C-alpha cells in the first residue's frame, strides 16, 4: 500500500496545474503567432484574441480566489499583468494596435516562469 503525505499530494497537484497553465500559454502563443502573420482583422486574430481573453480571465479569477496560496506581492503583479493583457487584447481587437509581439513576449515570459 502506498502512503503519501498531504504535502506530496499538494505539491503534485500544483505541479500538474503549472503544467496545464504552461500548455494553455503554449497554445495561446501559437495562436498569436499565426494571428500576427495573418493580420489584425483575420479570423486567426479573432480566434487567438478570444482564446487569450478567456485564458487571462481564468487566471485572474483564480488569483483573486480567497484560497489562492500565492504570496500577496505575486498576486498583485499577476493582476496587473492580467489587466494589461486584457487592455492590449482589446486594443488589438479594436484595430487600435497591431502589437502581437508584445503580447506574445509577455505570455512567453509567464510561461517560462511556470517551469
QUIWO-V609223 format. One record per backbone hydrogen bond with DSSP energy under -1.0 kcal/mol. NH is the residue of the N-H (numbers start at 1). CO is the residue of the C=O. E is the energy in kcal/mol with one decimal. If there is no record, write none. Layout:
nh={NH,NH}
co={CO,CO}
e={E,E}
This chain:
nh={9,10,11,12,13,14,15,16,17,18,19,20,21,22,23,24,25,26,27,28,29,30,31,32,33,34,35,36,37,38,39,42,46,47,48,49,50,51,52,53,54,55,56,57,58,59,60,61,62,63,64,68,75,76,77,78,79,80,81,82,83,84,85,86,87,88,89,90,91,92,93,94,95,96,97,100,103,104,105,106,107,108,109,110,111,112,113,115}
co={5,6,7,8,9,10,11,12,13,14,15,16,17,18,19,20,21,22,23,24,25,26,27,28,29,30,31,32,33,34,35,39,42,43,44,45,46,47,48,49,50,51,52,53,54,55,56,57,58,59,60,65,71,72,73,74,75,76,77,78,79,80,81,82,83,84,85,86,87,88,89,90,92,91,91,98,99,100,101,102,103,104,105,106,107,108,109,112}
e={-2.0,-2.7,-2.5,-2.3,-2.4,-2.5,-2.3,-2.5,-2.3,-2.5,-2.1,-2.5,-2.6,-2.6,-2.3,-2.4,-2.3,-2.4,-2.3,-2.4,-2.8,-2.4,-2.7,-2.6,-2.3,-2.0,-2.5,-2.7,-1.7,-1.9,-2.3,-1.5,-2.0,-2.6,-2.5,-2.8,-2.3,-2.5,-2.6,-2.5,-2.2,-2.5,-2.6,-2.1,-2.2,-2.5,-2.6,-2.5,-2.3,-2.4,-1.9,-1.8,-2.4,-2.5,-2.0,-2.7,-2.6,-2.3,-2.5,-2.8,-2.6,-2.3,-2.9,-2.5,-2.1,-2.7,-2.7,-1.9,-2.3,-2.4,-2.9,-2.4,-1.5,-2.1,-1.1,-2.2,-1.1,-3.0,-2.6,-2.2,-2.1,-2.3,-2.1,-2.3,-2.5,-2.3,-1.8,-1.1}
